[in-house]
């Protein structure tokens, strides 16, 4: 990318996301609002670029899109599972667990996405990150085996985030 394009679009994906989000927030789709969304999508990343000095150098868009679809699916499935647990299982039969997840991720952005994914998925909550950022503490609403929860999070989410943020 040339220097001018890199300055104008420090985060091309964020520019597109902001323009689309602005357009969707409007009650009607008009050319003026789309243009204004594009302007916001250009100005906001430029204005905030100085606070992102360590932004990831490589970011793979298609794996991230697949990851987002996976997370949406998991949220839908987990909603049904948690509703079923709440409606059919007495509190005395639930098996809440604290799970420590050792992290291979080192990028703060990737760790934030992982913690957010865990919290967004009903039945699990990211509670704490170790000082060094090497472990994540997660609470599971109902889990027979803490190791199984850890392995599922590492395989289903962390492995994919490692691929996205190579």
C-alpha positions in Angstrom: 0.0 0.0 0.0 1.3 3.4 -0.7 1.9 5.8 2.1 -1.0 8.1 1.2 -3.5 5.2 1.1 -2.1 3.8 4.4 -2.6 7.3 6.0 -6.1 7.7 4.6 -7.2 4.1 5.5 -5.2 3.0 8.6 -7.8 0.3 9.2 -9.6 -0.5 6.0 -11.8 -3.1 7.7 -12.8 -0.7 10.4 -13.7 1.9 7.7 -16.0 -0.5 6.0 -17.5 -1.6 9.3 -18.2 1.9 10.4 -19.7 2.9 7.1 -22.0 -0.1 7.1 -23.0 0.3 10.7 -23.9 4.0 10.2 -26.0 3.1 7.2 -27.8 0.4 9.1 -28.5 2.7 12.0 -30.5 5.0 9.7 -34.2 4.3 9.3 -33.9 4.8 5.5 -31.1 4.1 3.2 -30.2 7.2 1.2 -27.1 8.2 -0.8 -26.4 11.1 1.6 -26.3 8.8 4.6 -24.1 6.3 2.8 -21.6 9.0 1.9 -21.7 10.4 5.5 -21.1 6.8 6.8 -18.1 6.5 4.5 -16.8 9.9 5.7 -17.2 8.7 9.3 -15.5 5.5 8.3 -12.5 7.4 7.1 -12.3 10.2 9.7 -12.7 8.0 12.9 -9.8 5.6 12.2 -7.5 8.5 11.2 -8.5 10.4 14.4 -7.9 7.4 16.6 -4.9 5.8 14.9 -2.4 7.4 17.3 -3.9 5.3 20.2 -3.4 2.1 18.3 0.4 1.9 18.0 0.6 -1.9 18.4 -2.3 -2.8 16.1 -1.9 -6.2 14.6 0.2 -6.2 11.4 -1.5 -9.2 9.9 -5.2 -9.8 10.0 -7.0 -12.4 7.9 -10.4 -11.2 6.9 -12.1 -14.4 5.7 -11.2 -16.5 8.7 -12.5 -13.6 10.9 -15.8 -13.6 8.9 -16.1 -17.4 9.4 -15.2 -16.9 13.1 -18.0 -14.3 13.5 -20.5 -16.7 11.9 -19.4 -19.5 14.2 -19.8 -17.2 17.2 -23.3 -16.2 16.1 -24.3 -19.8 15.7 -22.8 -20.7 19.1 -24.7 -17.9 20.8 -28.0 -19.1 19.3 -27.3 -22.7 20.3 -26.2 -21.7 23.8 -29.3 -19.6 24.3 -31.4 -22.7 23.8 -29.2 -24.8 26.0 -29.2 -22.3 28.9 -32.9 -21.9 28.6 -33.3 -25.7 28.8 -31.0 -25.9 31.8 -32.8 -23.1 33.6 -36.2 -24.6 32.9 -35.6 -28.2 33.6 -32.6 -28.5 36.0 -33.1 -27.6 39.7 -30.4 -25.4 41.1 -29.1 -28.2 43.3 -28.3 -30.3 40.2 -26.4 -27.6 38.4 -22.6 -28.0 38.4 -21.0 -24.5 38.0 -17.3 -24.6 37.5 -14.4 -22.1 37.4 -12.1 -22.9 34.5 -8.6 -21.6 34.0 -7.7 -21.4 30.3 -4.0 -21.1 29.5 -3.6 -18.8 26.5 -1.4 -19.2 23.5 -2.7 -15.8 22.2 -0.5 -12.8 22.9 -2.2 -10.1 21.0 -4.3 -7.9 23.2 -6.9 -7.6 20.5 -7.1 -11.4 20.1 -7.4 -11.9 23.8 -10.2 -9.3 24.0 -12.1 -11.0 21.2 -11.7 -14.4 23.0 -12.9 -13.0 26.3 -15.8 -11.2 24.6 -16.8 -14.3 22.7 -16.8 -16.3 26.0 -18.9 -13.7 27.7 -21.3 -13.3 24.8 -22.0 -17.0 24.7 -24.7 -17.7 27.3 -23.6 -20.0 30.1 -20.1 -18.8 30.3 -18.5 -15.6 31.5 -14.9 -14.4 31.3 -14.1 -13.3 34.8 -10.4 -12.4 34.9 -7.2 -12.2 32.9 -3.9 -12.9 34.6 -1.5 -10.1 35.1 0.9 -11.5 32.4 -2.0 -12.2 30.1 -1.3 -15.9 29.9 -4.4 -17.3 31.5 -8.1 -16.4 31.4 -10.5 -17.3 34.2 -13.9 -18.4 33.0 -17.1 -19.3 34.9 -19.3 -22.0 33.3 -23.0 -22.2 34.5 -23.3 -26.0 34.2 -20.3 -28.2 33.3 -19.5 -31.7 34.4 -15.8 -31.4 33.5 -13.8 -28.2 33.7 -11.1 -29.8 31.4 -13.7 -30.4 28.7 -14.8 -26.7 28.8 -11.2 -25.6 28.6 -10.5 -27.9 25.7 -13.6 -26.8 23.8 -12.8 -23.1 24.2 -9.2 -23.6 23.1 -10.2 -25.7 20.1 -13.3 -23.9 19.0 -12.2 -20.3 19.6 -8.5 -19.8 20.5 -7.3 -22.0 17.6 -9.2 -19.9 15.1 -8.1 -16.6 16.6 -4.5 -17.8 16.4 -5.1 -18.4 12.7 -6.7 -14.9 12.3 -4.0 -13.0 14.2 -0.9 -14.8 12.8 
